């Protein structure tokens, strides 16, 4: 029980730290970091769309596809879910080498999943507002959260097994 309480407190501490850092970016840096991240996601999405032969462009952090514009705001970058994953990995009682491996594998995987999310939402949104709303509000939040939890549980079980903490 003490291990669960310890993990929970450390996890919440990391989540609080992330929240503070995001707030510092918003207030003191006027969103410079989150804005750059939003633009990066938009650029990556347009690059992928062009790979598939689509005509797309970026204006700031807005994806221009067909006759539609899709704004990539900080919440669209996946930073929160990646931060939650990072906090869970860092809070887990494992060796630092294992934690770093979990971050090195998990962060790019979640960023790639978020990229797929953005691409599918742009594609769906260019065809139907209803499809965009459904995917944005219902489908993708469940998929991203479920994938994040599954990724962390898989890593944590593997880390614990390699460290002799699970049978």
TAJO-V724111 format. One record per residue. N is the residue number from 0. RES is the residue in one letter. PHI is phi in whole degrees, 0 to 359 (* if undefined). Layout:
n & res & phi
N & RES & PHI
N & RES & PHI
This chain:
n & res & phi
0 & X & *
1 & X & 298
2 & X & 296
3 & X & 293
4 & X & 296
5 & X & 299
6 & X & 302
7 & X & 299
8 & X & 293
9 & X & 294
10 & X & 303
11 & X & 297
12 & X & 297
13 & X & 294
14 & X & 296
15 & X & 297
16 & X & 300
17 & X & 300
18 & X & 299
19 & X & 296
20 & X & 297
21 & X & 295
22 & X & 291
23 & X & 299
24 & X & 300
25 & X & 293
26 & X & 273
27 & X & 276
28 & X & 258
29 & X & 54
30 & X & 74
31 & X & 299
32 & X & 289
33 & X & 294
34 & X & 294
35 & X & 295
36 & X & 294
37 & X & 299
38 & X & 296
39 & X & 298
40 & X & 295
41 & X & 297
42 & X & 297
43 & X & 296
44 & X & 296
45 & X & 295
46 & X & 303
47 & X & 294
48 & X & 300
49 & X & 293
50 & X & 300
51 & X & 271
52 & X & 86
53 & X & 277
54 & X & 269
55 & X & 213
56 & X & 211
57 & X & 239
58 & X & 230
59 & X & 66
60 & X & 246
61 & X & 252
62 & X & 270
63 & X & 257
64 & X & 221
65 & X & 63
66 & X & 261
67 & X & 246
68 & X & 237
69 & X & 238
70 & X & 281
71 & X & 262
72 & X & 265
73 & X & 308
74 & X & 292
75 & X & 274
76 & X & 275
77 & X & 85
78 & X & 299
79 & X & 292
80 & X & 290
81 & X & 294
82 & X & 296
83 & X & 295
84 & X & 299
85 & X & 302
86 & X & 299
87 & X & 293
88 & X & 295
89 & X & 293
90 & X & 279
91 & X & 289
92 & X & 285
93 & X & 226
94 & X & 295
95 & X & 298
96 & X & 299
97 & X & 292
98 & X & 297
99 & X & 296
100 & X & 296
101 & X & 298
102 & X & 291
103 & X & 295
104 & X & 269
105 & X & 285
106 & X & 298
107 & X & 296
108 & X & 296
109 & X & 289
110 & X & 295
111 & X & 294
112 & X & 299
113 & X & 296
114 & X & 298
115 & X & 296
116 & X & 301
117 & X & 298
118 & X & 300
119 & X & 292
120 & X & 291
121 & X & 296
122 & X & 299
123 & X & 296
124 & X & 292
125 & X & 285
126 & X & 251
127 & X & 201
128 & X & 296
129 & X & 295
130 & X & 295
131 & X & 299
132 & X & 299
133 & X & 298
134 & X & 296
135 & X & 289
136 & X & 266
137 & X & 240
138 & X & 293
139 & X & 291
140 & X & 301
141 & X & 293
142 & X & 297
143 & X & 294
144 & X & 295
145 & X & 299
146 & X & 295
147 & X & 295
148 & X & 295
149 & X & 297
150 & X & 298
151 & X & 294
152 & X & 299
153 & X & 296
154 & X & 297
155 & X & 298
156 & X & 297
157 & X & 296
158 & X & 297
159 & X & 294
160 & X & 296
161 & X & 291
162 & X & 261
163 & X & 74
164 & X & 263
165 & X & 234
166 & X & 285
